[in-house]
Amino acid sequence: MSKNVKTGLIWAFVGIMLAVMYIPILILIIYSFTGAKAMGVWSGFSFELYADLFTNESIMGAFKNSLVLALVSSLLATVFGTTAAVGIFYMRKWKKTTANFIANITMENAEIVTGVTFMMFFLALHLQYGWVTLIIAHTMITTPYVILSVTPKLSQLNPNLYEAGLDLGASPIKSMFTVIVPQLIPGMLSGFVMAFALSLDDFIVSKFVNGSVETIPVYLYNALAKRGADPTLRALSSMLFVAVLAVLIALNVVSAKRRKTVVK
């Protein structure tokens, strides 16, 4: 088989995978601009679903809860994940291996097991399910992804930079924040965006510990179970997809400009 044929097959496979992933989303976005209640029925172009979305108190309340939860848990995960990544990076080999293994358990574990574990843990602590339990759970399940994003940036650093800061009279904390942390910002931003998206999308863990706090995934599940899919959710899903896509594009643009600046 020639090289051109292999390249063509690879691109064909990639194209099929992208089509399977994104064509349904494109169809969803297209049908968010029609007022028809049933998916697949086009009743003319309109912003009716978007207008209904912003006047639906239940959906907007769940949307607000999801945003607040994702923002708070992602910020906490970024702080904890960056701190953990730095600590793990400077550990001895066997300690580093053990710490990385423990940090990856949440990512590799079945999500339903994680949800049940959190539920039983909070029950044992007599914590009432709600905002506190949601923030703790979401922070814990997203922190490993921040560690995963920051660690490669640490590997690219000059190992003498931190000690140079100390030699110049900076305290360990000041040297960390003025020398190390600024160079970890791209990894921290990547980790934050990933944590934000995962938190916004999480259903299983949230369902076990949400109490009376309803997030978008939980609202969608309850809506489907009780009265079927609300057509306004097409507009909400489209807005979320476009917002996350815009953030990812902006993040990549900033990272690319930063790399060019470093090279120059």
N, C-alpha and C positions, 0 to 999 in steps of 0.2 A: 504494500500500500504506500503510495507516494505521500510526501510531506504535505502537499496541497490538499489532498483528499482528507488526511488526518485533521488538518487545520479546519477544513470545511465541516467535518463531522463534529468537531469540538464546538465550533460556533453554532452549529445547528442545535446541538444538545443544550447549550447555554440559552439560545433563543427560545427553545421549547419550555425550559424551566422558568424563564422570566415571563413568558406568556401565561403559563399556568398560574404563576404567582400574582401577576398584576392585571391581567384582563378582567378577572372578577371585581377587583377594586375599581377599575376604570368604568365598568358597567354600573357599579354602585354609585359612583360619582355622577355619571350621566343621568341616572334615574332619580338623583336627588334634586334635579332641576325640573321635575314635573310633579303636579299635584295628585297624581293617581295614587290611590291607596295600595294597590297591588303591585308588587315588583314585576317588571316586564311589560307593564301597560303604560303607554305614552299618551298623556292627555293634553299635550302642549307644553311649551316651555314656560316655566314660572318659578318664582322664589317662594311659593306658598309653604313648602316644608321648612324652609329656613325661617320664615316669619312665624310659623307655628312653634318651631324649636325654641325661639327666644321668648315665647309667651307661655311655654310649658314649665310650670314651677317645679314639677317633680323631676324632670330631666335636668333642668338648669341647677337644681339643688344637688343632684347626684354628680353632675359635671363639676360643680364647684368643690364638692367633697373630694372628688378624684384629683383635681388640680392641687388643692391644698395638701392632701396626703402625699402625692407624688413629689411636690416641691420640698416639703419638710423632710421626708424620708430620704430623698436624693441628696439634699444638702448634708444631712447627718451621715449618710453612707459615704459621701465624698470625703468628709473629714476623717471618719473612722477608717475607711479603706486606704486613704493616702498614708495615714499614720501607720497602719498595719503593714502596708507595702514597704515602707521605709524600714520599719523594724525587722520584718522578715528578710529583707534584702541584705542587711548587715549581720544576720545570724550566721552561725557556723553551719556547715553543709547538712549534717544530720538533723539539726534543729530546723533549718530552713525547709527541708523536705517534709518533716512532720507538720510544720505550720502550714505549708501550702496544701498538704493533704487535708488537714482539718478545715481550712478555708474553702476548699472545693467541695466539701460534703454537701452543702446546701444546693449547689448547682447540679450535682450529679444525683442527688436524692430525688425520689418521686415526690412531686409537689403535694399530692394528697397526704403523704406521710408527714411532710413538713407542716402542713396545715393542721393535721390532727395533733402533732407534737406541740405546736404552739398553743392549741386549744387546751390541751391537758396541762401544759406548763402554767398558763395564765389562770386556769382553774385551781391549780394547786397553790398559787400565790394569792388566791381570792381577789384577783383583779377583774373588775367589771369590763366586759367586752365593749369596746367603743374606740374612740380616737387614740387613746394611749396604747392599747393593744395593737391596733392597726399600724401605728407609726413604728412601734418596736419591731413587729413582724416584718414590715416592708423594709425597714432599715437593715435588718439581719439578712434578708434574702437578696438584697441588692448590693451589699457591701463587697461580697466576693468578686463581683463584676468590676467594681472600681479597682480592687487590688489587681485584677487581671489587666486592666487598662494602664495602670500606673507603673507596674513592674517593668515592662519593656523600656520605658523612659529612664528608669533608674539604671538599667543595664547600659544605656548609652552615655551616661554621665562620666566625667573624669573622676576617678575615685579619690583624687587628691584635693578636689575642690573644697570639700567640707573641712578637711584638716587645714587647708590654706586659710579659710575663714577664721579658724581658731587661732592660727599663728598670727593673724593680723589684729587679734585682740577681741574678736567677737565672742560672745558667750555661745554655748552649744545651741540654745534655742534660737538666738539671733542668727547664727550661722546657718541653721536649718531653714529659717524663713527668708533670709536674704540671698542665700546661695543656692540651696537645693530646690526649695518649693517653686520659685519662678520658672525653673527649667522643667518642672513636672506639670505645668499648667495644661499643655495639650492633652496629656494623659488624664488629668483630672477632669477636664471638660468632656472628654470622650466617655469617661466613667460616669460622670453626672448625667449626660444625655441617655446613656444606656440604662442607668438606674431609674431615671425619670420615665422612660418608655416602658420598662418592665413593671414599675409600680402602677402606672396608668392602666396597663393591660391586665394586671393580675386579678384573677377571679377566685381560684380555689382557696388560697390562703386567706383572702379577704372574707370569703363566705364563712369560714370557721370562726373568725375573731372579730367580725364587724359590729356585732351587737345591733344597735338601731341606726348606725351610720351606713348610708347606702351610697356606694360608688357606682360608676357607670356600668362596669361588668355585672355587678350584683343587681342593679336596676334592670338591665337587659334580661338577665336570667329570670327575675321575678315577673317581668312583663310578658316574656314568652310563655312562662308557666301559667299565668293567669288569663291573659287576654290576647295573646299573639303579638307579633312584632309591630311596634308603633312605627309608621312610615317616617316620622320625623327623625328616627334614629339613622336613616340613610343620610340625612343632612349632617347630623352630628358626627357620624363615622367619617364622612368626607372631609369635614373641617379638621378633625383630629389627624387624619392621614396627611393632609396638606400641611398642617402646622408642624408635625414631626418631620416631614420631608424637608420643609424650609429650614428647620433647626439643623438637621444633618448636613444639608448643603452649605449653610453658613459656617458650620463647624469645620467642614472639609476645606472651604475657601480660606478660613483663618489659618488653619494648620498648614496649608500649602504656602501661603504668604510668609508664615513664620519660618518654614523650612528654607525658602528662598533667601530670606533675610540672614539666616544663620550661614548659608553657603557663601553669600556675598561678604 
